[in-house]
Amino acid sequence: MTYVDDWYAEAALVGQIRRINDHNRIQKIISFRERDVLIAARLRKLFKVPGQRIENAILYRDKVKMKSYLREHGIPVTDFQAIDDLLDALCFIEAHENKYPFVIKPVSGGGSADTSVVHNVAEVMAAVAHHSGESQMIESFVDGKMYHIDVLRVDHQVRYISTGRYLTDCLAFQHGVSTASAFLPYRTSESSRILAFANATLDVMPVEKDAIFHIEVFENSAGQLVLCEIACRAGGGRIVPLIEHNSHINLYKELLVHQIERDELSDLREGQMHNDKYVGFVLTAPRQGTVVAAPKQVPFEYVDDYEIYTQAGTVYGVPNSSVFATAFFDVHGSSVDEVSEKLAAVDNWMQHNLAYQ
């Protein structure tokens, strides 16, 4: 095994991979993180390794190209536009009759990082200035529910698929609100409708033989489904561990063993696997300050798994991602409402038992 000190130091990375390739020809380049998708595709081209090509990788990383492509192929997406400056943003807003709010974010962002919901011209100016120097986009804000769909494809077949409903806004962390989600059983009408939309999206995207996908979908106030975005990597936060706990498969492991053609190591069962329980997780949001006391044990029997990341002396600044948390808690229930109530209770307990100065 070879380690590279700085994966994003291009010269060192390419040099190290060249040395490996000189001794043992590289046959696979596999990436798990969103930031690595395009780098991996470029390395495949350089070293003539089969797998996802650059032009396809870009469709999963460049949200403007992604949404343009999907719209051309009949998938509903939010109204959007690439912007170079403040005037571009204001022209888009004017074309949409100044119906605030709008969303301004990096074209190639991830994890809700550096995403701004703007409600007036002053906030537009601040958001555009904050992202100055990088590719940006603006899009209409969708008021409604948001779902995540996680998919494992093996040999061009969907072998695992599940959907969950976010119980809090994915940008709520910017206001100190925890990120929470409830997984939906596969055969509910709510789940079936969302999964059909996700499968239709995958049908038009360029997909590899073996791959993982994380798809986010809005249901607007009129009940219409609209794609937020699609990524060719697993969902963040507690999604992968919760899938493993309930379905006994690890998405990362399954992708790896099938990419390297070691199918005998797979934990997949025959046919398509999916979630059949009401379960959920919460990532408890920190407050700004220094932690002076943190709990160590949880008094709730319905908590299936948890970990408290924080301890006395931990310093928190302004959160910049929806997965920025002091702890996680996984729970189960008999409905989305019950899961939501349990997550709210444990989140409230955690917030009241963390002391800051």
Buried (B, 14 or more C-beta within 10 A) or exposed (E): EEEEEEEEEEEEBBEBBEEEBEEEEBEEBBBBEBBBBBBBBBBBEEBEBEBBBEEBBBBBBBBBBBBBBBBEEEBBBBBBBBBEEBEBBBEBBEEBEEEBBBBBBBBBBBBBBBBBBBEEBEBBBBBBEEBEEEBBBBBBBBEBBBBBBBBBBBEEEBBBBBBBBBBBBBBBBBEEBBBBBBBBBBEBEBBEBBBEBBBBBBEEBEBBEBBBBBBBBBBBEEEEBBBBBBBBBBBBBBBBBBBBBBBEBBBBBBBBBBBEEEEEEBEBEEEEBBBBBBBBBBBBBBEEBEBEEBBEEBEEEBBBEBEBEBEEEBEBEEBEBBBBBBBBBBBBBEEBEBBBEBBBBBBEBBBEBBEBE
